[in-house]
Amino acid sequence: MSAETDSRQHEIETQNAAACPVVEAIEQVGTPWRLNVIYALREGEQRFNDIKRATEARSKTLSDALEELVENDVVARRMEADAPVAVYYELTTKGDELLDVLSELDEWARDWGKKVPQNRFER
């Protein structure tokens, strides 16, 4: 590679490194189903079927989204072993703080994107 190419490659790598925290954050929560789950849990702890009704997701889709959110420590999973077994989900501190960020992003989208009726992430 030429010195100019090496310099440009270094510049690109530096820019990508600076963007990495944002990219990583988006990878943790940035699918429509994960965002819908976060939105559904903004009011507090809910059971799987309650979230399913709120999001209108298929069981497999919701299960995958919840699994990813739990893995990323955005959502906490709690199981009661009493008969019948009940599984509850709620936002973690990390997920709760994310609501504020999503609220700001929602405002930005209303100003600069397609018109939407209200700020969905306000509590």
C-alpha positions in Angstrom: 0.0 0.0 0.0 1.1 3.6 -0.6 1.6 6.0 2.2 -1.6 7.9 1.1 -3.6 4.6 1.2 -2.1 3.7 4.6 -3.0 7.2 5.9 -6.6 6.9 4.6 -7.0 3.4 6.1 -5.8 4.7 9.5 -8.2 7.6 9.3 -11.1 5.2 8.6 -10.1 2.9 11.4 -10.0 5.9 13.8 -13.5 7.1 12.8 -14.9 3.6 13.1 -13.3 3.2 16.6 -15.0 6.4 17.7 -18.4 5.2 16.4 -18.1 1.7 18.0 -19.9 2.5 21.3 -22.9 3.7 19.3 -22.8 0.8 16.9 -22.6 -1.6 19.8 -25.5 0.0 21.6 -27.6 -0.2 18.4 -26.7 -3.9 18.0 -28.0 -4.6 21.6 -31.4 -3.0 21.1 -31.7 -2.0 17.5 -34.3 -4.4 16.1 -38.0 -3.4 15.8 -39.0 -6.4 18.0 -36.5 -5.6 20.8 -37.7 -1.9 20.7 -41.3 -3.0 20.9 -40.5 -5.2 23.9 -38.7 -2.3 25.6 -41.7 -0.1 24.9 -44.1 -2.7 26.3 -42.1 -3.0 29.5 -41.9 0.7 30.2 -44.8 0.4 32.7 -43.2 -2.4 34.7 -42.9 -6.1 35.1 -45.1 -8.3 32.8 -45.6 -11.9 31.9 -44.7 -13.3 28.5 -48.3 -13.5 27.3 -48.9 -9.9 28.3 -45.9 -8.8 26.3 -47.0 -11.0 23.4 -50.4 -9.3 23.4 -48.9 -5.8 23.7 -46.4 -6.3 20.8 -48.5 -8.7 18.7 -45.4 -10.8 18.2 -45.3 -14.5 17.4 -44.1 -16.6 20.3 -40.8 -17.5 18.7 -40.1 -13.9 17.7 -40.9 -12.6 21.2 -38.9 -15.4 22.8 -35.8 -14.6 20.6 -36.1 -10.8 21.3 -36.5 -11.4 25.1 -33.5 -13.8 25.1 -31.3 -11.2 23.4 -32.5 -8.4 25.7 -31.8 -10.6 28.8 -28.4 -11.5 27.4 -27.6 -7.8 26.9 -28.8 -7.0 30.5 -31.6 -4.7 29.2 -34.3 -6.9 30.5 -34.4 -9.1 33.6 -36.2 -12.5 33.7 -37.7 -13.9 36.9 -39.4 -17.3 37.2 -41.7 -18.4 39.9 -41.7 -22.2 40.2 -45.1 -22.4 41.8 -47.7 -24.4 39.8 -48.4 -23.1 37.2 -44.9 -21.8 36.5 -44.9 -18.1 35.8 -42.1 -16.1 34.0 -41.9 -12.4 34.4 -39.8 -9.8 32.6 -38.9 -6.2 33.5 -36.5 -3.6 32.4 -33.1 -3.5 34.3 -31.5 -0.3 35.3 -29.7 -0.3 32.0 -33.1 -0.8 30.2 -34.8 1.9 32.2 -32.0 4.4 31.4 -32.4 3.4 27.8 -36.0 4.8 27.8 -34.6 8.3 28.3 -32.3 7.9 25.3 -35.1 6.4 23.2 -37.4 9.3 24.2 -34.8 11.7 22.9 -34.4 9.7 19.7 -38.1 9.7 19.3 -38.2 13.5 19.5 -35.4 13.7 16.9 -37.3 11.4 14.6 -40.5 13.5 15.0 -38.5 16.6 14.1 -36.5 15.1 11.2 -38.3 11.9 10.1 -41.8 10.8 9.2 -44.5 12.3 11.4 -45.5 10.1 14.3 -48.4 10.8 16.6 -46.6 11.0 20.0 -43.5 10.2 21.9 -43.9 6.5 22.6 -41.1 6.2 25.1 -42.2 8.8 27.6 -43.2 7.3 30.9 
